[in-house]
């Protein structure tokens, strides 16, 4: 069966700089979802959101914008904005698990409110020509919440629903609930995409066997930890390239140069890179030691020396 690989948006990580670097050096992702736009009641698009979606910053990429909101006016405002940029589709985030979002009744915190979801979708489909797709969790408190929402979604021409097979209050802890995902497959007429813990080629094959009708697969944290993964899935190989560390070093250096230019001050740069290394470290033989070395580097000079040493030691 033919399949499509998608990049799940991760706030603070998968911006246009990351997307371009991953696509150029590794490839394998067919469609990238941009990190969500959040308005917080102000009908203003922040410059960072604008930069992330400008067509000239995404020239060789297929990108779908995303919004997180529990307000129909906000949804319509963002829909109009992305249409003006030339995008035809807007993805609605009902998946974010973080308390600062869910306590405001957004992300996965909105799944338990089918009435509000229905109201927003009604207005979106009656007052805009935007194509709507969804990104969801199974619920926030329990995996039954989504089953109350699916009948409502079935009344709208939604393009697809990508489901991360966890509940919101799990954050990223514990395992994915594959039985609950299967219940979603059995209880909707919509096309579903699978998201959750695709971290290796073997795991991808395992998911394919478990869900033979699914042909769209979303990779989130696994893409940051292992940017080789999508192309290895596409090439059906578990063998990394012989020059794996050279490629990964080039990827790091590309991102480091871009963020050094776009962020102000060494503190911001070092923090940004440290958060990336929380994922990057998984690529190395001793992740704990690697991350500890990065954390200890409190200056640009020390950081660059630490990175050089990490790559040198890994090649030996």
Secondary structure, 3 states (H helix, E strand, C coil): CCCEEEECCCCCCCCHHHHHHHHHHCCCCCEEECCCECCCCCCCCCHHHHHHHCHHHCCCCCEEEEECCCCHHHHHHHHHHHHHCCCCEEEEEECCCCHHHHCCCCHHHHCCCHHHHHHHHHHHHHHCCCEEEEEEECCCCCCCHHHHHHHHHCCCCCCCEEEECCCHHHCCCCCCCHHHHHHHHHCCCCCEEEECCCCCHHHHHHHHHHCCCCCEEEECHHHHHCCCHHHHHHCCCCCCCCCHHHHHHHHHHHHHHHHHHHCCCHHHHHHHHHHHHHHHHHHCCCHHHHHHHHHHCCCHHHHHHHHHHHHHHHHC
